């Protein structure tokens, strides 16, 4: 069997999307309403709230009160061996934004920067929620599933090569058609979608995640009824863009 070092970074799956928020209780209530997931009171001593999404790629809201002024990661990747992934990043010349932090037994993480100056969290965690909170209905137009983590990039070719190396994927020439996107399928079913955002550079914040909606027209009406701000109308009968109350953009896609 190959060692983790021989396999590269050892990173094969996504852990979740991290949204920086200012008002954690209000944003927790807002996403709970949109996703149809019951939420309790947020712990005033806890700077984050995590929604249990399908396939283990979760949505975390974080006010980052404990790390003021530090660049915030927008997504996390999982590794089975934090030390070897850290050493691989060092050998590969990848900037380490935050050294390994040992939170408690079974939970460690560190931060790196990608080729586009985005901060990523690399996590090793043995914990699984034995009682995940699921939507109170299974017929809502927007599913509790992160379909893609969307990575804002400036240079699509450079970013494609960087993420191919991180994830241990071969680049598929048929997807390199000049942009604006390139995507990688990860083992747990969520895609990493690189987007150069050439079509929406006027937005304050670029989308960093995509929610799944099997019936796009119904999902659009659902969001309009909840007075969600629509950034871009339905395109190609396939997707639209919306924003939460703090301006974080998202894609809702079939």
N, C-alpha and C positions, 0 to 999 in steps of 0.2 A: 504493500500500500504506500502511496506517495505521502510524504510528510506535508504538513501545512505549508512549510516554507517553500517546498517545491511547487506547490499549487499556487503560490502567489500570496495575495493578501489573506486568503481564507474567507473572504466576505462573499456570500452567495445570496443572502436574503435581506430584504428591507425590514426594519423594525417599526417605522412609522414616520408621520409628518409632525413637525413641531411648529406651531404658530405662536409668534410672540404677540401677547395681548396686554392691554393696559388694565382693563377691568375684568379680572378673572371670573367673578361670580356672574356678571352680566353676560359675558361671552359663553360661559358654560351653559347658562340657561338658553341662549340663542341657538347654539349648535344642538343642544338636546331637543329643542322644539323642531328644528329642521330635520333632524335625523330620526325623530320619534323615539328617542332613548330617554327613559326616566333618569333624572339626576337628583341627587340629594343636595344638602347644603355643602358648600365648599368649606374646607378646613382653613381657617384664617392663618394657620401656621404653615400651610402647605402652598408652595408657589406655583403648583401646576395641577391640572385635571386631565385625566386620560380617558378617552372613550374607547371601549372595546369594540373594534371593528372586525369584520369577517377576515379570515385567514391570518390573523395575528398582526396585520399591519395597521397600527392604531393611530388615532388622531389625538395629539397632546397639545393642550393649551398651556402656555407657560408665561408668567409675567416677569420671570428672570430677576426677581427682587434681590436674589442672593449674589448675582453677578452683574452689578450695574456697570455700564460702560464697556463690557466685554462683548465682542461680536457673537451673535446668537446663531446656533446651528438651526437649519430649517428642516433637516430630516436626520434619521438615524439608520444605520446599518448594523446588522448583528454579525458577530464573529464567535466561533466556538473557543477561541484562544486569544485573549486580549493582548498578551505579551508578545506573541509571535506576529500578530497583525501590526502592533506598534513598531516592532523591529523592522518589519517589511517596509512600513511607511518611511522610517528613517533611512534605510538602505536605498529606497527609491527616490530620495530627495524631496519627499512630500512635506510641505510645511506643517509642523505640529503646532496647533493653536493653543491646545491645553494638554498637559501631560496626563498620564493615567491617574484617574481618581478612583479610589476604593471606597464605595459608598457603604457597603456592608457585605457580609459573606454572600457570594453569588451574584454580586452586581458591581461591575467596573466599567469605566468608559474613558475615552479621550476624544479630542477634537482635532480635525485636520482641515486644511483648505484645499479645494479642488483647483483645477487649472483656470477657473473663471472667478476665483476669489470667493466662492461660496464656502461656508463653514459646515462641515458634516460631523455628526457624532457617531463614533464607533463604540458599540456596546457589547459586553458579554454579560448575559443574564440567565440565570437558571430558573427564574420565577415565572410561573404561569398562573393566571387568575383562575382559581377553581370554580368561581361563580361569576362569569362575565355578564354584564348587564346588556341585554339585547333590546331591540325595538319592541314597543308594546303592540305593534301590528306588523304583519309580514306583507302587507299589500300597499305600503307607502310607495310613492313614485320615485323616491330617492333612497337607494339602499345604503346600509351602513358598511360600505366597502370602499376603500381607497383603491381605485382602479389603476391609477398611475401617480407616482411622485414626479412632479414636473420640475426640472432643473433649469433655471434661467441661465443662458449662456451668451457670450459675446461672439466666440469663434466656434462654430459648430464642429468643424473638423478636429480642432484641437481638443475640444471637450469629448468628442466621440472616442478619440484615441486614449484620452486619460481614463474615462470610465470603463472602456474595454479592458484596460490593464488592471484597474481596481477590482473589477468583477470577474476577471478571467474569461472574458468572452471574445470570440472572434468577431471582427467587424464584417457585416454582411453588405457587400457592394451594392446589392439591389436597393438598399435603403439609403444609400448615399446619392441622392439625386439633387443635391444643392440646397437642401433644406426646405422649410425652416425647422424641421424636426428630425430626430433619430431616436430610436427606442431600443431598450434591452428588456427581454423577458427574464424575470427572476424566478427562482425555484418555488416561491410561495405564491406565484400567480400575479403579483403586482409588477407593473412595468416601471422602468426608469425612463422617463421621456425627456430628452434634451430639446430645448426650444430656444431659438435665438430671438424670439419675441419681436421679430421685425414688423409684425402686423399690428402690434398694440403697444408701441413705445410711449404713447401718451398717458398710459396708466401709471398711477402713483406706485402701485405694487404689482409685480407680475405674479401670475398664478403659480403656486408650488404644489398643488395637488388636484386630483381629478376624482370626482364622485361618480358612481355608476347609477344610471337611470335607464331601465329597460324601455320605458315609454317616454320619449323626450318631450313630446307636446304636453303630456300630463304633468311631467316634472316642471316644465316652464310655467304652466298655469298655477301649480302648487306654490312655486316661489313668488310669483306675482301676487297671489292671494295673501301671502305672508309679508308683502311689502318689502321683499328683498330687492336690493338695487341690482338691476341687470346692466352689465357692462357691454354685452354684445348679444344681439338677438340670435335665435336659432340659425345655424348655418349648416347647409348640406343635409338637412333633416337628421342631424347627428349630434350636435352639441351646442351649448351656449355658455356664456361667461357671466358670473355673478360675483358679488362682494358681500362680506359680512359687515356689521356695523362699524368695525374699526378699519375697514378698507382692505382687508386681506382678500385677494382675488382667488377664485376657484373656477374650475371647469366642470360642468355637468355634462356627462357624455353617455351615449348608448353603449 
